[in-house]
Amino acid sequence: MPEEHDKSDTYAKIGVVGAGAWGSALALTASLAGRSVSLWARESDVVDSIRNTGVNERFLPGVKLPDRVQPTHDLADTVRSDVVLLVAPAQHLRSTLETLAPLLAPATPLVLCAKGIERGTGLLLTEIAAELAPQAQPAILSGPSFARDVAHGLPTAVTVAARIDIAMRLQATLGHAQFRPYASDDLVGVALGGAAKNVFAIGCGVADGLGLGESARAALLARSFAELIRLGEAMGGRAETFMGLSGLGDLVLTATSVSSRNFAFGQKLGRGANLSDLSAPGAPLAEGVETAPALVARARRHGVEMPIAEAVAAVLGGALPATKALEKLMARPLKPE
């Protein structure tokens, strides 16, 4: 294990691209750690709200942002920070990077703060960043964390992965009494763990919505975790990463809490809600919906069997009724664990 990092060696200015609930919570966290923060928002009302009241009324109402957090429409100014936290939804990361990458100075740490796999290409978010912003130092922040918990100062621990010296510097930069980042250099493991757990959370939500009981949910969690490790190791991730916050920790939180958008989405689906209604414009974003087919395609590329992920993808694609999904899984041939 690396020695504890020198806390005096920190990044001074943090740029946060994306002022939704999670971006605003991370901006607050960085400011509480003593950093100055440039928070870029696309929406003019968000910038005006923070400037006038200190509160992001649209996405994070009731939470006061310190003066260290400066909202702006100027993307170039935000990107000219010592570190850039990119808080764009997984399926919009490519288009965001196409705009952002030309503004990014060489060797700037680019910390991806979303969770997902790109539909169509099957790429992890770190792989998209390597393709579109090769001059940056890639990093990813993931783990069991809800924006409102972080914003209200509730104890939260996450993983930040990058080249290990950069990861440790980011750890020292963002950490404070209520927010504890753990450093890793396993970008593949952290990126995959954050993406796959959303798919499995939908499956656990479906089981709960169908009233299948806590034993069924526990079995789904355990076998989902086994699928995650199989694929992760095939892709070059490390088993110990999946045992940690960005793997098991995030899976347990997301697949058991009604505050999880993905679990809640699956729960409604299991109770009979229409898939098109749940995915309508303005509905809460459940990243696992788009990630599921991409995860299955990536697993097949690596020759890894993921029956639970495949069942979730089939339900979301309309090829398998939710009521038949567990029946199909239970009918699989018996084998050693």
C-alpha positions in Angstrom: 0.0 0.0 0.0 1.3 3.5 -0.7 2.3 5.7 2.1 -0.1 8.5 3.2 0.2 11.4 0.8 1.5 14.8 1.9 -1.6 16.9 2.4 0.3 20.1 1.6 0.6 18.9 -2.0 -2.9 19.7 -3.2 -4.5 21.3 -6.3 -5.7 24.8 -5.6 -8.4 25.5 -8.2 -11.0 23.0 -9.1 -13.2 23.3 -12.2 -16.5 21.4 -12.1 -18.3 21.0 -15.5 -21.9 20.3 -14.8 -24.0 22.0 -12.1 -26.7 19.3 -11.5 -27.2 17.9 -8.1 -24.0 15.8 -8.1 -21.8 18.5 -9.7 -23.0 21.0 -7.2 -22.4 18.6 -4.3 -18.9 18.0 -5.5 -18.3 21.7 -5.9 -19.4 22.1 -2.3 -17.2 19.3 -1.1 -14.1 20.8 -2.9 -14.8 24.2 -1.3 -15.1 22.6 2.2 -11.7 21.0 1.6 -10.4 24.6 1.2 -10.3 24.8 -2.6 -11.5 27.6 -4.9 -14.1 26.2 -7.3 -15.3 27.3 -10.7 -18.7 25.7 -11.4 -19.9 25.7 -15.0 -23.6 25.4 -15.7 -25.3 25.3 -19.1 -28.5 26.8 -17.6 -28.6 30.5 -17.1 -31.1 30.2 -14.2 -28.7 28.0 -12.3 -25.9 30.5 -12.6 -28.2 33.3 -11.6 -29.6 31.4 -8.7 -26.2 30.6 -7.2 -24.9 34.1 -7.8 -28.0 35.8 -6.2 -28.8 33.4 -3.4 -25.9 30.9 -3.1 -28.3 28.1 -3.7 -28.8 26.0 -6.8 -32.6 26.1 -6.6 -33.2 23.9 -9.6 -31.0 20.9 -8.8 -29.9 21.2 -5.1 -32.5 23.3 -3.3 -32.0 24.1 0.3 -28.2 23.8 0.3 -26.0 26.9 0.6 -22.9 26.9 -1.5 -19.9 28.8 0.0 -18.5 31.9 -1.7 -15.5 29.8 -2.8 -17.9 28.3 -5.4 -18.1 30.7 -8.3 -20.8 29.8 -10.9 -20.1 30.7 -14.5 -21.2 30.3 -18.2 -17.5 30.5 -19.3 -16.5 26.9 -20.0 -13.0 27.9 -20.9 -12.4 29.6 -17.5 -13.6 26.5 -15.7 -11.5 24.2 -17.8 -8.4 26.4 -17.1 -8.4 25.0 -13.5 -5.7 22.8 -11.9 -8.2 19.9 -12.0 -11.4 19.4 -13.9 -14.3 17.3 -12.5 -16.5 16.4 -15.5 -20.0 15.6 -14.3 -21.8 14.8 -17.5 -24.2 11.8 -17.9 -22.4 8.8 -19.4 -24.3 8.9 -22.7 -23.5 12.6 -23.2 -19.8 12.3 -22.2 -18.6 12.1 -25.8 -20.4 15.2 -27.0 -19.3 17.1 -23.9 -15.7 16.1 -24.4 -15.7 17.1 -28.0 -16.4 20.6 -26.8 -14.2 20.5 -23.7 -11.1 18.7 -24.9 -9.7 21.5 -27.1 -9.8 23.8 -24.1 -7.9 21.4 -21.8 -4.2 22.1 -21.1 -1.8 19.1 -21.4 -1.5 17.0 -18.2 -4.6 18.4 -16.5 -6.2 15.7 -14.4 -9.7 15.1 -15.9 -11.8 13.4 -13.3 -14.9 11.6 -14.7 -17.8 11.7 -12.1 -20.5 9.8 -14.0 -21.2 6.1 -14.1 -22.0 4.1 -17.3 -20.8 2.4 -20.5 -21.3 4.1 -23.8 -24.1 2.5 -25.8 -23.1 1.5 -29.3 -19.4 1.4 -28.6 -19.3 -0.5 -25.3 -16.6 1.8 -24.1 -15.9 2.7 -20.5 -16.0 6.4 -19.7 -12.2 6.3 -19.1 -11.8 4.8 -22.6 -13.9 7.6 -24.2 -11.7 10.2 -22.4 -8.5 8.5 -23.6 -9.8 8.7 -27.1 -11.0 12.3 -27.1 -8.7 14.0 -24.6 -5.4 12.1 -24.8 -3.5 15.1 -23.5 -5.3 14.9 -20.1 -4.4 12.8 -17.1 -7.4 10.4 -16.8 -9.1 9.9 -13.5 -12.5 8.7 -12.2 -14.4 9.2 -9.0 -16.9 6.6 -8.0 -18.4 4.9 -5.0 -21.5 4.7 -2.8 -22.6 8.3 -2.7 -25.9 10.2 -3.1 -25.7 13.9 -4.0 -27.9 15.0 -1.1 -26.0 13.0 1.5 -22.8 14.6 0.3 -24.4 18.1 0.1 -25.8 17.8 3.7 -22.4 16.8 5.1 -23.2 13.2 5.9 -20.2 10.9 6.1 -19.3 9.5 2.6 -16.4 7.5 1.3 -15.5 7.1 -2.4 -12.7 5.9 -4.6 -10.7 8.1 -6.9 -8.6 6.3 -9.5 -5.8 7.7 -11.6 -2.0 7.3 -11.9 -1.3 6.7 -8.2 0.6 9.9 -7.5 -2.2 11.9 -9.1 -4.9 9.8 -7.3 -3.2 10.5 -4.0 -3.0 14.2 -4.8 -6.7 14.3 -5.7 -7.4 12.4 -2.4 -5.6 15.1 -0.4 -7.3 17.9 -2.5 -10.9 16.7 -2.1 -10.9 15.0 1.3 -12.3 16.5 4.5 -13.9 15.4 7.7 -17.2 14.3 6.0 -15.8 13.2 2.6 -13.1 10.5 2.5 -11.7 9.5 -0.9 -9.6 6.4 -1.2 -6.8 6.4 -3.8 -6.5 3.7 -6.5 -4.7 3.3 -9.8 -7.2 0.7 -11.2 -9.2 2.9 -13.6 -10.8 -0.1 -15.3 -12.1 -1.6 -12.1 -13.4 1.7 -10.7 -15.1 2.6 -14.1 -16.7 -0.8 -14.6 -17.9 -1.1 -11.0 -19.7 2.2 -11.1 -21.3 1.3 -14.5 -22.4 -2.3 -13.9 -23.9 -1.7 -10.5 -26.7 0.4 -12.1 -27.7 -2.5 -14.3 -27.8 -4.9 -11.3 -29.7 -2.4 -9.2 -32.5 -2.3 -11.8 -32.7 -6.1 -11.6 -32.9 -5.9 -7.8 -35.6 -3.3 -8.1 -37.6 -5.5 -10.5 -37.4 -8.4 -8.0 -38.6 -6.1 -5.2 -41.4 -4.7 -7.3 -42.6 -8.2 -8.1 -42.7 -9.0 -4.4 -40.2 -11.8 -4.7 -38.8 -11.2 -1.2 -35.5 -10.3 0.5 -33.9 -13.8 -0.1 -34.3 -13.3 -3.8 -32.7 -9.9 -3.7 -29.8 -11.2 -1.6 -29.2 -14.0 -4.2 -29.4 -11.5 -7.0 -26.9 -9.2 -5.3 -24.4 -12.0 -4.6 -24.6 -13.5 -8.1 -24.5 -10.0 -9.7 -21.3 -9.3 -7.8 -19.8 -12.6 -9.1 -20.7 -11.5 -12.7 -19.0 -8.1 -12.1 -15.8 -9.7 -10.9 -15.7 -12.1 -13.8 -16.0 -9.4 -16.4 -13.7 -7.0 -14.4 -10.9 -9.4 -14.3 -11.3 -10.3 -18.0 -10.9 -6.6 -18.8 -7.8 -6.1 -16.6 -9.4 -4.8 -13.4 -8.3 -6.1 -10.0 -10.5 -8.3 -7.8 -9.6 -6.1 -4.7 -11.1 -3.1 -6.4 -14.4 -4.8 -6.8 -14.3 -5.8 -3.1 -14.1 -2.1 -2.2 -16.2 1.1 -2.3 -16.5 1.4 -6.1 -17.6 -2.2 -6.5 -19.3 -4.0 -3.6 -20.0 -0.8 -1.7 -21.7 1.0 -4.6 -23.6 -2.1 -5.6 -25.0 -2.6 -2.1 -26.2 1.0 -1.9 -27.6 1.3 -5.3 -29.3 -2.1 -5.3 -31.1 -1.8 -2.0 -32.1 1.9 -1.6 -35.3 3.5 -2.8 -33.3 6.7 -3.1 -31.4 5.0 -6.0 -32.8 6.0 -9.3 -31.9 2.7 -10.8 -33.4 0.6 -8.0 -36.6 2.8 -8.1 -36.8 2.4 -11.9 -36.7 -1.4 -11.6 -39.1 -1.4 -8.7 -41.7 0.5 -10.7 -41.1 -1.8 -13.7 -41.7 -4.8 -11.5 -44.9 -3.3 -10.2 -46.2 -3.0 -13.8 -45.2 0.5 -14.9 -44.8 1.0 -18.6 -41.2 1.2 -19.8 -41.9 4.1 -22.2 -43.5 6.1 -19.3 -40.5 5.5 -17.0 -38.2 6.6 -19.8 -40.2 9.7 -20.9 -38.5 13.1 -21.1 -38.4 14.7 -17.6 -38.4 11.3 -15.8 -35.5 10.6 -13.4 -32.4 9.5 -15.2 -31.6 5.8 -14.7 -28.2 5.3 -16.3 -28.5 1.5 -16.1 -31.2 1.6 -18.8 -28.6 2.6 -21.5 -25.7 0.8 -19.9 -27.4 -2.7 -19.8 -27.1 -3.6 -23.5 -23.6 -2.0 -23.6 -22.5 -4.1 -20.6 -23.8 -7.3 -22.2 -22.1 -6.5 -25.5 -18.8 -5.8 -23.7 -19.1 -9.1 -21.8 -19.7 -11.0 -25.0 -16.7 -9.4 -26.5 -14.6 -10.7 -23.7 -16.3 -14.1 -23.7 -17.8 -13.6 -20.2 -21.2 -15.0 -19.3 -23.4 -12.5 -17.4 -26.9 -14.1 -17.2 -28.3 -11.5 -14.7 -27.1 -8.6 -16.8 -28.5 -10.3 -19.9 -31.9 -10.8 -18.3 -32.1 -7.1 -17.2 -31.1 -6.0 -20.8 -33.8 -8.3 -22.2 -36.4 -6.9 -19.9 -35.4 -3.3 -20.8 -35.3 -4.1 -24.5 -38.9 -5.5 -24.4 -37.7 -9.1 -25.3 -38.6 -10.6 -21.9 -41.4 -9.7 -19.5 -40.3 -8.8 -16.1 -42.4 -11.6 -14.6 -40.4 -14.1 -16.6 -36.9 -12.8 -15.9 -36.3 -14.6 -12.6 -38.1 -17.7 -13.8 -35.5 -17.9 -16.7 -32.6 -17.4 -14.3 -33.9 -20.1 -11.9 -34.3 -22.5 -14.8 -30.5 -22.4 -15.6 -28.6 -25.6 -15.1 -27.4 -26.2 -11.6 -23.6 -25.9 -11.1 -21.0 -25.3 -8.4 -20.7 -21.8 -7.0 
